[in-house]
Amino acid sequence: MGGTLGDVFDADGVTWTPISPGLAKVRRLITTLLNLLGAAAFAALAVFFTPWLWIGVVVLLLTWVWEWWLIGRQVRAWGYAERADDLLIRHGVMFRVLVVVPYGRMQFVDVEAGPIDRMFDVAHVQLHTASAGTDARIPGLNAAEAARLRDRLASRGAARPAGLLPSLPV
C-alpha cells in the first residue's frame, strides 16, 4: 500500500480550478459584522451590569481572529475540475471531501447569489442529480465563471444522458 490518504483526493492529470477569493471577503465581512455586534452587546452589558462580561468581548474577538484565518484556509481548499465524462469537486481542510458528478446524471444546474455575494461578484453553482444525496455545490465563483460553468454543464449533461434505456418497439 504505497500511497497515502491524500492520494484519494488528487486524481491523476487533473488541473484544479480554484474558486474566487471574493468568497473569503464575503464570509469575512459576515463574521466581522456578527462578532462586532456580539462584542458590542457584551461591552454594553459589562458597562451597565457587571465587569465580568468583558470576558465575552475578549472571547468574541479571539473567535473572530480564528474565524478570519480559518475562512482563508477553507476557501483555498475548494476547487473543481471538468473532465471528459464528469465534474470533480473537492473541499475541506480537516475533513476533506471529493465529489464526482457524471455529466449524464445531472438534471439541472442552478446559479445563486445573494445581495452581499453580488456586491463582491460572487455566485454559487448548485448541481442537481436524480439522487438528492449526490447533489453538489461549488460556492464562490465570480459571476461570469458561474454563468459559463452553468451553460457548459447543462450542455454536457444534455449530451450525455446516463441510465436511460432506448425505447423498445411495441
DSSP file (Angstrom, degrees, kcal/mol; ACC not computed):
  #  RESIDUE AA STRUCTURE BP1 BP2  ACC     N-H-->O    O-->H-N    N-H-->O    O-->H-N    TCO  KAPPA ALPHA  PHI   PSI    X-CA   Y-CA   Z-CA
    1    1 A M              0   0    0      0, 0.0     0, 0.0     0, 0.0     0, 0.0   0.000 360.0 360.0 360.0  73.5    0.0    0.0    0.0
    2    2 A G        +     0   0    0      2,-0.0     2,-0.1     0, 0.0     0, 0.0   0.629 360.0  86.3 -72.9 -15.4    2.5    2.7   -1.1
    3    3 A G        -     0   0    0      1,-0.1     2,-0.2     2,-0.0     0, 0.0  -0.330  67.7-132.2 -87.8 167.4    0.0    5.6   -1.3
    4    4 A T    >   -     0   0    0     -2,-0.1     3,-1.3     1,-0.1     4,-0.4  -0.677  31.5-104.2-108.2 168.6   -1.1    8.0    1.3
    5    5 A L  G >  S+     0   0    0      1,-0.3     3,-1.4    -2,-0.2     4,-0.4   0.820 117.8  67.2 -62.2 -30.1   -4.7    9.0    2.1
    6    6 A G  G >  S+     0   0    0      1,-0.3     3,-1.2     2,-0.2     4,-0.3   0.786  87.2  68.8 -60.4 -27.4   -4.0   12.4    0.4
    7    7 A D  G X  S+     0   0    0     -3,-1.3     3,-1.1     1,-0.3    -1,-0.3   0.786  87.3  66.4 -62.9 -27.0   -3.8   10.4   -2.9
    8    8 A V  G <  S+     0   0    0     -3,-1.4    -1,-0.3    -4,-0.4    -2,-0.2   0.810 103.6  45.6 -62.7 -29.7   -7.5    9.7   -2.7
    9    9 A F  G <  S+     0   0    0     -3,-1.2     2,-0.5    -4,-0.4    -1,-0.2   0.396 102.6  70.3 -97.8   1.4   -8.2   13.4   -3.2
   10   10 A D    <   -     0   0    0     -3,-1.1     2,-0.2    -4,-0.3    -1,-0.1  -0.903  69.7-157.0-123.9 102.7   -5.8   14.1   -6.0
   11   11 A A    >   -     0   0    0     -2,-0.5     3,-1.4     1,-0.1     2,-0.1  -0.522  32.1 -98.9 -77.0 144.4   -6.8   12.5   -9.3
   12   12 A D  T 3  S+     0   0    0      1,-0.2    -1,-0.1    -2,-0.2     3,-0.1  -0.383 101.8   4.6 -64.6 135.1   -4.0   11.9  -11.8
   13   13 A G  T 3  S+     0   0    0      1,-0.2     2,-0.5    -2,-0.1    -1,-0.2   0.630  93.3 139.6  70.4  15.3   -3.7   14.5  -14.5
   14   14 A V    <   -     0   0    0     -3,-1.4     2,-0.7    67,-0.0    -1,-0.2  -0.792  41.5-154.0 -97.5 131.2   -6.4   16.8  -13.1
   15   15 A T        -     0   0    0     -2,-0.5     2,-0.3    67,-0.2    67,-0.3  -0.912  18.5-143.3-101.5 115.3   -5.9   20.5  -13.1
   16   16 A W        -     0   0    0     -2,-0.7    65,-0.2    65,-0.1    73,-0.0  -0.593   2.5-146.5 -82.8 136.5   -7.9   22.0  -10.3
   17   17 A T  E     -A   80   0A   0     63,-3.2    63,-1.9    -2,-0.3     2,-0.1  -0.907  19.3-139.1 -99.6 120.7   -9.7   25.4  -10.8
   18   18 A P  E     -A   79   0A   0      0, 0.0    61,-0.2     0, 0.0     2,-0.1  -0.347  16.9-113.9 -76.0 161.3   -9.8   27.4   -7.6
   19   19 A I        -     0   0    0     59,-0.7   122,-0.2    56,-0.4   121,-0.1  -0.403  46.7 -75.2 -86.2 171.8  -12.8   29.4   -6.5
   20   20 A S    >   -     0   0    0    120,-2.9     3,-1.6     1,-0.1     4,-0.4  -0.407  26.9-136.1 -70.5 137.6  -12.8   33.2   -6.3
   21   21 A P  T >> S+     0   0    0      0, 0.0     4,-1.3     0, 0.0     3,-0.6   0.635  97.8  83.4 -65.2 -11.6  -11.1   34.8   -3.3
   22   22 A G  H 3> S+     0   0    0      1,-0.2     4,-2.3     2,-0.2     5,-0.1   0.797  79.3  64.1 -60.6 -28.0  -14.2   37.0   -3.2
   23   23 A L  H <> S+     0   0    0     -3,-1.6     4,-2.7   117,-0.4    -1,-0.2   0.897  99.6  51.8 -63.2 -38.8  -15.9   34.2   -1.2
   24   24 A A  H <> S+     0   0    0     -3,-0.6     4,-2.6    -4,-0.4    -1,-0.2   0.898 108.5  51.7 -62.9 -39.2  -13.4   34.8    1.6
   25   25 A K  H  X S+     0   0    0     -4,-1.3     4,-2.3     2,-0.2    -2,-0.2   0.921 111.1  47.4 -62.4 -43.7  -14.2   38.5    1.5
   26   26 A V  H  X S+     0   0    0     -4,-2.3     4,-2.2     2,-0.2    -2,-0.2   0.951 115.3  44.3 -62.7 -49.8  -18.0   37.8    1.8
   27   27 A R  H  X S+     0   0    0     -4,-2.7     4,-2.5     1,-0.2     5,-0.2   0.879 113.8  50.3 -65.4 -37.6  -17.6   35.3    4.6
   28   28 A R  H  X S+     0   0    0     -4,-2.6     4,-2.2    -5,-0.2    -1,-0.2   0.878 109.1  52.0 -68.7 -36.4  -15.1   37.5    6.5
   29   29 A L  H  X S+     0   0    0     -4,-2.3     4,-2.5    -5,-0.2    -2,-0.2   0.938 112.0  46.3 -62.4 -46.2  -17.5   40.5    6.2
   30   30 A I  H  X S+     0   0    0     -4,-2.2     4,-2.4     1,-0.2    -2,-0.2   0.929 114.2  46.4 -64.5 -45.1  -20.3   38.5    7.6
   31   31 A T  H  X S+     0   0    0     -4,-2.5     4,-2.4     1,-0.2     5,-0.2   0.860 111.9  52.5 -67.5 -33.2  -18.3   37.1   10.5
   32   32 A T  H  X S+     0   0    0     -4,-2.2     4,-2.6    -5,-0.2     5,-0.2   0.938 110.7  46.7 -65.1 -46.1  -16.8   40.5   11.3
   33   33 A L  H  X S+     0   0    0     -4,-2.5     4,-2.2     1,-0.2    -2,-0.2   0.924 114.8  46.5 -62.4 -44.4  -20.3   42.1   11.5
   34   34 A L  H  X S+     0   0    0     -4,-2.4     4,-2.3     2,-0.2    -1,-0.2   0.917 114.8  45.8 -66.2 -43.1  -21.7   39.3   13.7
   35   35 A N  H  X S+     0   0    0     -4,-2.4     4,-2.7     2,-0.2    -1,-0.2   0.888 113.3  49.7 -68.8 -37.6  -18.7   39.3   16.0
   36   36 A L  H  X S+     0   0    0     -4,-2.6     4,-2.5    -5,-0.2    -1,-0.2   0.895 110.7  50.4 -66.6 -38.5  -18.7   43.1   16.3
   37   37 A L  H  X S+     0   0    0     -4,-2.2     4,-2.0    -5,-0.2    -2,-0.2   0.932 113.6  45.2 -62.9 -45.1  -22.4   43.1   17.1
   38   38 A G  H  X S+     0   0    0     -4,-2.3     4,-2.5     2,-0.2    -2,-0.2   0.907 113.0  50.2 -64.3 -42.1  -21.9   40.4   19.8
   39   39 A A  H  X S+     0   0    0     -4,-2.7     4,-2.7     1,-0.2    -2,-0.2   0.892 109.7  51.3 -64.5 -39.6  -18.9   42.2   21.2
   40   40 A A  H  X S+     0   0    0     -4,-2.5     4,-2.5     2,-0.2    -1,-0.2   0.899 110.0  49.8 -63.9 -39.9  -20.8   45.5   21.4
   41   41 A A  H  X S+     0   0    0     -4,-2.0     4,-2.3     2,-0.2    -2,-0.2   0.934 112.7  46.1 -64.7 -45.3  -23.7   43.8   23.2
   42   42 A F  H  X S+     0   0    0     -4,-2.5     4,-2.6     1,-0.2    -2,-0.2   0.910 112.3  51.6 -62.7 -41.2  -21.3   42.2   25.7
   43   43 A A  H  X S+     0   0    0     -4,-2.7     4,-2.2     2,-0.2    -2,-0.2   0.917 110.1  48.4 -63.2 -42.8  -19.5   45.6   26.2
   44   44 A A  H  X S+     0   0    0     -4,-2.5     4,-2.1     1,-0.2     5,-0.2   0.921 113.3  47.1 -63.1 -43.4  -22.8   47.4   26.8
   45   45 A L  H  X>S+     0   0    0     -4,-2.3     4,-2.6     1,-0.2     5,-1.0   0.881 111.0  52.5 -65.1 -37.0  -23.8   44.7   29.3
   46   46 A A  H  <5S+     0   0    0     -4,-2.6    -2,-0.2     3,-0.2    -1,-0.2   0.886 110.7  47.3 -66.2 -38.5  -20.4   44.9   31.0
   47   47 A V  H  <5S+     0   0    0     -4,-2.2    -2,-0.2    -5,-0.2    -1,-0.2   0.906 122.3  33.6 -68.8 -41.9  -20.7   48.7   31.4
   48   48 A F  H  <5S+     0   0    0     -4,-2.1    -2,-0.2    -5,-0.2    -1,-0.2   0.728 133.9  14.1 -90.4 -22.4  -24.2   48.7   32.8
   49   49 A F  T  <5S-     0   0    0     -4,-2.6    -3,-0.2     1,-0.2    -4,-0.1   0.765 119.5 -11.0-120.2 -67.8  -24.2   45.4   34.8
   50   50 A T    > < -     0   0    0     -5,-1.0     3,-1.6     1,-0.1    -1,-0.2  -0.997  43.7-136.3-146.3 137.3  -21.0   43.6   35.7
   51   51 A P  G >  S+     0   0    0      0, 0.0     3,-1.9     0, 0.0     4,-0.2   0.675  95.7  80.2 -66.6 -15.3  -17.4   43.9   34.5
   52   52 A W  G >  S+     0   0    0      1,-0.3     3,-1.5     2,-0.2     4,-0.3   0.755  77.9  71.6 -62.0 -22.5  -17.2   40.1   34.2
   53   53 A L  G X> S+     0   0    0     -3,-1.6     4,-0.9     1,-0.3     3,-0.8   0.592  74.1  81.5 -73.4  -8.7  -18.9   40.4   30.9
   54   54 A W  H <> S+     0   0    0     -3,-1.9     4,-2.1     1,-0.2    -1,-0.3   0.770  80.8  68.6 -63.3 -23.3  -15.8   41.9   29.3
   55   55 A I  H <> S+     0   0    0     -3,-1.5     4,-2.7    -4,-0.2    -1,-0.2   0.888  93.8  56.0 -60.7 -38.2  -14.6   38.3   29.1
   56   56 A G  H <> S+     0   0    0     -3,-0.8     4,-2.4    -4,-0.3    -1,-0.2   0.879 105.0  51.5 -61.1 -38.6  -17.3   37.8   26.5
   57   57 A V  H  X S+     0   0    0     -4,-0.9     4,-2.3     2,-0.2    -2,-0.2   0.933 111.6  46.8 -63.1 -46.2  -15.8   40.7   24.4
   58   58 A V  H  X S+     0   0    0     -4,-2.1     4,-2.4     2,-0.2     5,-0.2   0.916 112.0  50.3 -63.0 -43.9  -12.4   39.1   24.6
   59   59 A V  H  X S+     0   0    0     -4,-2.7     4,-2.4     1,-0.2    -1,-0.2   0.923 111.5  48.4 -61.7 -44.6  -13.7   35.6   23.6
   60   60 A L  H  X S+     0   0    0     -4,-2.4     4,-2.3     2,-0.2    -1,-0.2   0.886 111.2  49.7 -64.7 -38.4  -15.6   37.0   20.7
   61   61 A L  H  X S+     0   0    0     -4,-2.3     4,-1.9     2,-0.2    -1,-0.2   0.900 112.3  47.6 -68.1 -39.0  -12.6   39.0   19.4
   62   62 A L  H  X S+     0   0    0     -4,-2.4     4,-2.1     2,-0.2    -2,-0.2   0.887 111.6  51.3 -66.2 -38.1  -10.4   35.9   19.7
   63   63 A T  H  X S+     0   0    0     -4,-2.4     4,-2.9    -5,-0.2    -2,-0.2   0.903 107.5  53.4 -63.2 -41.2  -13.1   33.9   17.9
   64   64 A W  H  X S+     0   0    0     -4,-2.3     4,-2.4     2,-0.2    -2,-0.2   0.907 108.0  49.4 -61.4 -42.9  -13.1   36.5   15.2
   65   65 A V  H  X S+     0   0    0     -4,-1.9     4,-1.9     2,-0.2    -1,-0.2   0.927 113.3  46.9 -61.9 -45.1   -9.3   36.2   14.6
   66   66 A W  H  X S+     0   0    0     -4,-2.1     4,-2.6     1,-0.2    -2,-0.2   0.918 112.6  49.2 -63.8 -44.4   -9.6   32.4   14.5
   67   67 A E  H  X S+     0   0    0     -4,-2.9     4,-2.8     2,-0.2     5,-0.2   0.895 107.5  55.3 -62.5 -40.4  -12.5   32.6   12.0
   68   68 A W  H  X S+     0   0    0     -4,-2.4     4,-1.4     1,-0.2    -1,-0.2   0.931 112.8  42.1 -57.2 -48.3  -10.7   35.0    9.8
   69   69 A W  H  X S+     0   0    0     -4,-1.9     4,-1.6     1,-0.2    -2,-0.2   0.918 115.1  50.1 -65.0 -45.2   -7.7   32.6    9.5
   70   70 A L  H  X S+     0   0    0     -4,-2.6     4,-2.7     1,-0.2    -2,-0.2   0.876 104.9  56.8 -65.1 -39.2  -10.0   29.5    9.0
   71   71 A I  H  X S+     0   0    0     -4,-2.8     4,-2.5     1,-0.2     5,-0.2   0.911 105.5  51.8 -59.9 -43.1  -12.1   31.1    6.3
   72   72 A G  H  X S+     0   0    0     -4,-1.4     4,-1.9    -5,-0.2    -1,-0.2   0.911 111.7  46.4 -59.7 -43.2   -9.0   31.7    4.2
   73   73 A R  H  X S+     0   0    0     -4,-1.6     4,-1.2     2,-0.2    -2,-0.2   0.903 112.4  50.4 -66.1 -41.5   -7.9   28.1    4.6
   74   74 A Q  H  X S+     0   0    0     -4,-2.7     4,-0.7     1,-0.2    18,-0.4   0.916 110.7  48.1 -64.7 -42.8  -11.4   26.8    3.7
   75   75 A V  H >< S+     0   0    0     -4,-2.5     3,-0.9     1,-0.2   -56,-0.4   0.903 110.1  52.0 -66.0 -40.6  -11.7   28.9    0.6
   76   76 A R  H 3< S+     0   0    0     -4,-1.9    -1,-0.2     1,-0.2    -2,-0.2   0.753 103.3  60.4 -66.7 -22.4   -8.3   27.9   -0.6
   77   77 A A  H 3< S+     0   0    0     -4,-1.2    -1,-0.2    -3,-0.3    -2,-0.2   0.704  86.3  93.6 -78.2 -19.3   -9.3   24.2   -0.2
   78   78 A W    <<  +     0   0    0     -3,-0.9   -59,-0.7    -4,-0.7     2,-0.3  -0.501  48.9 144.2 -75.8 141.3  -12.2   24.5   -2.6
   79   79 A G  E     -AB  18  90A   0     11,-1.9    11,-2.7   -61,-0.2     2,-0.3  -0.965  26.9-157.8-166.3 160.3  -11.6   23.5   -6.3
   80   80 A Y  E     -AB  17  89A   0    -63,-1.9   -63,-3.2    -2,-0.3     2,-0.4  -0.974   2.3-162.3-142.0 157.4  -13.3   21.9   -9.2
   81   81 A A  E     - B   0  88A   0      7,-2.3     7,-2.9    -2,-0.3     2,-0.6  -0.992  12.8-143.1-143.6 132.1  -12.1   20.2  -12.4
   82   82 A E  E     + B   0  87A   0     -2,-0.4     5,-0.2   -67,-0.3     2,-0.2  -0.851  26.0 179.2 -95.1 122.1  -14.0   19.4  -15.6
   83   83 A R        -     0   0    0      3,-2.8   -69,-0.0    -2,-0.6    -2,-0.0  -0.569  45.1 -90.7-111.4-179.1  -13.1   16.1  -17.1
   84   84 A A  S    S+     0   0    0     -2,-0.2     3,-0.1     1,-0.2    -1,-0.0   0.884 120.3  13.7 -61.4 -41.2  -14.4   14.4  -20.3
   85   85 A D  S    S+     0   0    0      1,-0.1    18,-2.1    18,-0.1    19,-0.4   0.513 127.4  23.6-116.1  -8.1  -17.2   12.5  -18.5
   86   86 A D  E     - C   0 102A   0     16,-0.3    -3,-2.8    17,-0.1     2,-0.5  -0.962  63.5-119.3-154.3 168.6  -17.6   14.0  -15.1
   87   87 A L  E     -BC  82 101A   0     14,-2.5    14,-2.9    -2,-0.3     2,-0.4  -0.953  24.4-153.2-113.9 131.1  -17.0   17.0  -12.8
   88   88 A L  E     -BC  81 100A   0     -7,-2.9    -7,-2.3    -2,-0.5     2,-0.4  -0.875  11.6-176.0-105.0 137.7  -14.8   16.8   -9.8
   89   89 A I  E     -BC  80  99A   0     10,-2.5    10,-3.4    -2,-0.4     2,-0.4  -0.999   3.3-177.9-132.2 129.9  -15.4   19.0   -6.7
   90   90 A R  E     +BC  79  98A   0    -11,-2.7   -11,-1.9    -2,-0.4     2,-0.3  -0.958  11.6 147.0-127.8 149.1  -13.1   19.0   -3.7
   91   91 A H  E     + C   0  97A   0      6,-2.0     6,-2.9    -2,-0.4   -13,-0.1  -0.974  19.1  86.6-164.0 170.6  -13.2   20.9   -0.4
   92   92 A G        -     0   0    0    -18,-0.4     4,-0.2    -2,-0.3     5,-0.1   0.145  37.6-150.5 105.6 141.2  -12.4   20.7    3.2
   93   93 A V  S    S+     0   0    0      2,-0.2     3,-0.2     3,-0.1   -19,-0.0   0.793  97.9  14.3-104.7 -61.0   -9.4   21.3    5.4
   94   94 A M  S    S+     0   0    0      1,-0.3     2,-0.7     2,-0.0    -2,-0.0   0.907 139.2  35.6 -83.6 -45.6   -9.8   18.9    8.3
   95   95 A F  S    S-     0   0    0      2,-0.0    -1,-0.3     0, 0.0    -2,-0.2  -0.897  87.1-157.1-110.0 100.4  -12.5   16.7    6.8
   96   96 A R        -     0   0    0     -2,-0.7     2,-0.4    -3,-0.2    -4,-0.2  -0.508   8.1-166.9 -83.5 146.7  -11.7   16.5    3.1
   97   97 A V  E     -C   91   0A   0     -6,-2.9    -6,-2.0    -2,-0.2     2,-0.4  -0.996  10.5-170.3-134.8 136.2  -14.4   15.7    0.5
   98   98 A L  E     -C   90   0A   0     -2,-0.4     2,-0.5    -8,-0.2    -8,-0.2  -0.989  10.1-169.4-126.3 121.1  -14.1   14.7   -3.1
   99   99 A V  E     -C   89   0A   0    -10,-3.4   -10,-2.5    -2,-0.4     2,-0.5  -0.933   5.5-164.2-112.9 131.8  -17.4   14.6   -5.1
  100  100 A V  E     -C   88   0A   0     -2,-0.5   -12,-0.2   -12,-0.2    -2,-0.0  -0.972   7.0-174.0-115.5 119.0  -17.5   13.1   -8.6
  101  101 A V  E     -C   87   0A   0    -14,-2.9   -14,-2.5    -2,-0.5     2,-0.2  -0.935  18.1-140.7-116.1 109.9  -20.6   14.0  -10.6
  102  102 A P  E >>  -C   86   0A   0      0, 0.0     3,-1.6     0, 0.0     4,-0.5  -0.473  16.1-130.7 -66.0 137.8  -21.0   12.3  -14.0
  103  103 A Y  G >4 S+     0   0    0    -18,-2.1     3,-1.3     1,-0.3    57,-0.1   0.859 105.7  61.3 -58.3 -35.7  -22.4   14.7  -16.6
  104  104 A G  G 34 S+     0   0    0    -19,-0.4    58,-1.6     1,-0.3    -1,-0.3   0.681 100.1  55.0 -67.1 -17.1  -25.1   12.2  -17.6
  105  105 A R  G <4 S+     0   0    0     -3,-1.6    25,-0.8    56,-0.2     2,-0.3   0.553  82.4 107.2 -91.4  -9.6  -26.6   12.2  -14.1
  106  106 A M  E <<  +D  129   0B   0     -3,-1.3    23,-0.3    -4,-0.5     3,-0.1  -0.522  40.2 178.4 -74.1 132.7  -27.1   16.0  -13.9
  107  107 A Q  E     -     0   0B   0     21,-3.4     2,-0.3     1,-0.4    22,-0.2   0.827  65.3 -18.5 -98.2 -46.5  -30.7   17.1  -14.2
  108  108 A F  E     -D  128   0B   0     20,-1.2    20,-2.5     2,-0.0     2,-0.4  -0.987  54.8-134.9-158.1 164.0  -30.3   20.8  -13.9
  109  109 A V  E     -D  127   0B   0     -2,-0.3     2,-0.3    18,-0.2    18,-0.2  -0.984  16.8-161.2-127.5 128.2  -27.8   23.5  -12.7
  110  110 A D  E     -D  126   0B   0     16,-3.0    16,-2.8    -2,-0.4     2,-0.4  -0.812   5.6-156.4-106.9 149.0  -28.7   26.5  -10.6
  111  111 A V  E     -D  125   0B   0     -2,-0.3     2,-0.3    14,-0.2    14,-0.2  -0.998  18.7-177.1-121.5 128.8  -26.7   29.7  -10.1
  112  112 A E  E     +D  124   0B   0     12,-2.8    12,-3.1    -2,-0.4     2,-0.3  -0.934  12.0 169.2-126.7 147.4  -27.4   31.6   -6.9
  113  113 A A        -     0   0    0     -2,-0.3    10,-0.1    10,-0.2    -2,-0.0  -0.860  17.0-152.5-157.5 123.0  -26.1   34.9   -5.5
  114  114 A G     >  -     0   0    0     -2,-0.3     4,-2.5     8,-0.1     5,-0.2  -0.240  41.6 -90.4 -83.3 179.6  -27.4   36.9   -2.5
  115  115 A P  H  > S+     0   0    0      0, 0.0     4,-1.4     0, 0.0    -1,-0.1   0.890 128.1  44.6 -63.0 -40.7  -27.1   40.7   -2.1
  116  116 A I  H  > S+     0   0    0      2,-0.2     4,-1.1     1,-0.2     6,-0.1   0.893 111.9  54.3 -70.4 -38.1  -23.7   40.6   -0.3
  117  117 A D  H >4>S+     0   0    0      1,-0.2     5,-2.5     2,-0.2     3,-0.7   0.927 107.2  50.6 -57.4 -45.5  -22.5   38.0   -2.9
  118  118 A R  H ><5S+     0   0    0     -4,-2.5     3,-1.1     1,-0.2    -1,-0.2   0.828 102.3  60.5 -65.6 -31.4  -23.4   40.3   -5.7
  119  119 A M  H 3<5S+     0   0    0     -4,-1.4    -1,-0.2     1,-0.2    -2,-0.2   0.838 114.1  36.8 -61.7 -31.8  -21.5   43.2   -4.1
  120  120 A F  T <<5S-     0   0    0     -4,-1.1    -1,-0.2    -3,-0.7    -2,-0.2   0.185 116.3-112.0-107.4  15.3  -18.3   41.1   -4.3
  121  121 A D  T < 5 +     0   0    0     -3,-1.1    22,-0.6     1,-0.2     2,-0.4   0.915  68.7 144.6  56.0  48.6  -19.2   39.5   -7.7
  122  122 A V  E   < + E   0 142B   0     -5,-2.5     2,-0.3    20,-0.2    20,-0.2  -0.949  22.8 173.9-121.1 138.1  -19.6   36.0   -6.2
  123  123 A A  E     - E   0 141B   0     18,-3.1    18,-2.7    -2,-0.4     2,-0.4  -0.942  21.9-135.2-137.6 160.6  -22.1   33.3   -7.3
  124  124 A H  E     -D  112   0B   0    -12,-3.1   -12,-2.8    -2,-0.3     2,-0.5  -0.962  10.6-147.7-120.9 133.6  -22.7   29.7   -6.3
  125  125 A V  E     -DE 111 138B   0     13,-2.8    13,-3.1    -2,-0.4     2,-0.5  -0.893  12.2-165.6-103.4 125.1  -23.4   26.9   -8.7
  126  126 A Q  E     -DE 110 137B   0    -16,-2.8   -16,-3.0    -2,-0.5     2,-0.5  -0.951   4.6-156.3-112.9 123.5  -25.7   24.1   -7.5
  127  127 A L  E     -DE 109 136B   0      9,-3.3     9,-1.4    -2,-0.5     2,-0.5  -0.854   6.9-159.2 -99.6 130.9  -25.8   20.8   -9.4
  128  128 A H  E     +D  108   0B   0    -20,-2.5   -21,-3.4    -2,-0.5   -20,-1.2  -0.934  12.2 178.6-112.9 132.2  -28.9   18.7   -9.1
  129  129 A T  E     -D  106   0B   0     -2,-0.5   -23,-0.2     2,-0.3     6,-0.1  -0.636  48.0 -92.2-119.0 179.5  -28.9   15.0   -9.9
  130  130 A A  S    S+     0   0    0    -25,-0.8     2,-0.6    -2,-0.2   -24,-0.1   0.810 115.8  57.4 -64.5 -29.1  -31.6   12.3   -9.7
  131  131 A S  S >  S-     0   0    0    -26,-0.1     3,-1.8     1,-0.1    -2,-0.3  -0.913  75.0-150.3-106.7 122.5  -30.5   11.5   -6.2
  132  132 A A  G >  S+     0   0    0     -2,-0.6     3,-1.3     1,-0.3    -1,-0.1   0.801  95.7  65.3 -60.7 -28.1  -30.6   14.3   -3.7
  133  133 A G  G 3  S+     0   0    0      1,-0.3    -1,-0.3    -3,-0.1    -3,-0.0   0.675 101.8  48.5 -68.3 -17.1  -27.7   12.7   -1.8
  134  134 A T  G <  S+     0   0    0     -3,-1.8    -1,-0.3     2,-0.1    -2,-0.2   0.291  78.9 125.5-108.3  10.1  -25.4   13.3   -4.8
  135  135 A D    <   -     0   0    0     -3,-1.3     2,-0.3    -4,-0.2    -7,-0.2  -0.374  45.0-158.8 -62.1 148.8  -26.2   16.9   -5.4
  136  136 A A  E     -E  127   0B   0     -9,-1.4    -9,-3.3     2,-0.0     2,-0.4  -0.919   9.7-155.6-133.8 158.3  -23.1   19.1   -5.4
  137  137 A R  E     -E  126   0B   0     -2,-0.3   -11,-0.2   -11,-0.2   -13,-0.0  -0.996   8.5-164.5-137.8 138.7  -22.3   22.7   -4.9
  138  138 A I  E     -E  125   0B   0    -13,-3.1   -13,-2.8    -2,-0.4     3,-0.3  -0.936  22.7-167.1-120.0 104.8  -19.5   25.0   -6.0
  139  139 A P  E     +     0   0B   0      0, 0.0   -15,-0.2     0, 0.0  -119,-0.1  -0.470  56.2  30.4 -86.3 161.2  -19.5   28.2   -4.0
  140  140 A G  E     +     0   0B   0      1,-0.2  -120,-2.9    -2,-0.1  -117,-0.4   0.796  67.8 148.1  71.4  35.0  -17.7   31.4   -4.6
  141  141 A L  E     -E  123   0B   0    -18,-2.7   -18,-3.1    -3,-0.3    -1,-0.2  -0.726  54.8-105.5 -91.9 151.3  -17.3   31.6   -8.4
  142  142 A N  E  >  -E  122   0B   0     -2,-0.3     4,-2.5   -20,-0.2     3,-0.2  -0.456  38.5-107.0 -70.8 157.5  -17.2   35.0  -10.0
  143  143 A A  H  > S+     0   0    0    -22,-0.6     4,-2.2     1,-0.2     5,-0.2   0.848 117.5  50.0 -58.5 -40.4  -20.5   35.7  -11.8
  144  144 A A  H  > S+     0   0    0      1,-0.2     4,-2.3     2,-0.2    -1,-0.2   0.913 112.8  46.6 -66.0 -41.7  -19.1   35.3  -15.3
  145  145 A E  H  > S+     0   0    0     -3,-0.2     4,-2.9     2,-0.2     5,-0.2   0.879 110.7  53.4 -67.5 -37.4  -17.4   32.0  -14.5
  146  146 A A  H  X S+     0   0    0     -4,-2.5     4,-2.5     2,-0.2    -2,-0.2   0.912 110.9  46.1 -63.2 -42.3  -20.6   30.7  -12.8
  147  147 A A  H  X S+     0   0    0     -4,-2.2     4,-2.3    -5,-0.2     5,-0.2   0.914 113.9  48.6 -66.7 -42.2  -22.6   31.5  -15.9
  148  148 A R  H  X S+     0   0    0     -4,-2.3     4,-2.5     2,-0.2    -2,-0.2   0.927 113.8  46.2 -62.2 -45.2  -20.0   29.9  -18.2
  149  149 A L  H  X S+     0   0    0     -4,-2.9     4,-2.9     2,-0.2     5,-0.3   0.899 110.5  53.5 -66.2 -40.4  -19.9   26.8  -16.0
  150  150 A R  H  X S+     0   0    0     -4,-2.5     4,-2.4    -5,-0.2    -2,-0.2   0.946 112.9  43.0 -57.6 -49.9  -23.7   26.6  -15.8
  151  151 A D  H  X S+     0   0    0     -4,-2.3     4,-2.2     2,-0.2    -2,-0.2   0.909 115.7  48.5 -64.7 -42.7  -24.1   26.6  -19.6
  152  152 A R  H  X S+     0   0    0     -4,-2.5     4,-2.3    -5,-0.2    -2,-0.2   0.920 113.8  45.6 -65.3 -44.4  -21.2   24.2  -20.1
  153  153 A L  H  X S+     0   0    0     -4,-2.9     4,-2.7     2,-0.2    -1,-0.2   0.892 111.8  52.4 -67.6 -39.0  -22.5   21.7  -17.5
  154  154 A A  H  X S+     0   0    0     -4,-2.4     4,-1.9    -5,-0.3    -1,-0.2   0.911 112.4  44.9 -63.3 -41.7  -26.1   21.9  -18.8
  155  155 A S  H  X S+     0   0    0     -4,-2.2     4,-1.7     2,-0.2    -2,-0.2   0.890 114.3  48.5 -71.2 -37.4  -24.9   21.2  -22.4
  156  156 A R  H  X S+     0   0    0     -4,-2.3     4,-1.1     2,-0.2    -2,-0.2   0.891 111.1  50.8 -67.8 -37.6  -22.7   18.4  -21.3
  157  157 A G  H  < S+     0   0    0     -4,-2.7     3,-0.3     1,-0.2    -2,-0.2   0.888 111.3  47.8 -65.8 -38.8  -25.4   16.9  -19.2
  158  158 A A  H  < S+     0   0    0     -4,-1.9    -1,-0.2     1,-0.2    -2,-0.2   0.822 111.4  51.4 -70.3 -30.9  -27.9   17.0  -22.1
  159  159 A A  H  < S+     0   0    0     -4,-1.7    -1,-0.2     1,-0.2    -2,-0.2   0.688 114.3  43.0 -79.9 -18.4  -25.3   15.5  -24.5
  160  160 A R  S  < S+     0   0    0     -4,-1.1    -1,-0.2    -3,-0.3     2,-0.2  -0.482  70.8 179.4-127.4  63.1  -24.6   12.5  -22.1
  161  161 A P        -     0   0    0      0, 0.0     2,-0.4     0, 0.0     3,-0.2  -0.465  16.1-157.8 -65.7 132.7  -27.8   11.1  -20.7
  162  162 A A        +     0   0    0    -58,-1.6     3,-0.1    -2,-0.2    -2,-0.0  -0.872  62.1  16.9-115.0 145.2  -27.0    8.2  -18.4
  163  163 A G  S    S+     0   0    0     -2,-0.4     2,-0.5     1,-0.2    -1,-0.2   0.555  84.0 131.1  79.4   8.1  -29.1    5.3  -17.3
  164  164 A L        -     0   0    0     -3,-0.2    -1,-0.2     3,-0.0     3,-0.0  -0.827  47.3-145.7 -98.3 128.5  -31.8    5.8  -20.0
  165  165 A L        -     0   0    0     -2,-0.5     3,-0.1    -3,-0.1     2,-0.1  -0.678  24.5-108.7 -88.2 142.6  -32.8    2.7  -21.9
  166  166 A P        -     0   0    0      0, 0.0     2,-0.1     0, 0.0    -1,-0.1  -0.414  43.2 -98.8 -65.9 147.7  -33.8    3.1  -25.5
  167  167 A S        -     0   0    0     -2,-0.1    -3,-0.0     1,-0.1     0, 0.0  -0.448  36.7-133.2 -70.7 140.4  -37.5    2.6  -26.2
  168  168 A L        -     0   0    0     -2,-0.1     2,-0.1     1,-0.1    -1,-0.1  -0.681  23.7-104.2 -93.2 146.1  -38.4   -0.8  -27.4
  169  169 A P              0   0    0      0, 0.0    -1,-0.1     0, 0.0     0, 0.0  -0.409 360.0 360.0 -68.2 145.4  -40.8   -1.3  -30.3
  170  170 A V              0   0    0     -2,-0.1    -2,-0.0     0, 0.0     0, 0.0   0.431 360.0 360.0 -93.4 360.0  -44.3   -2.3  -29.4
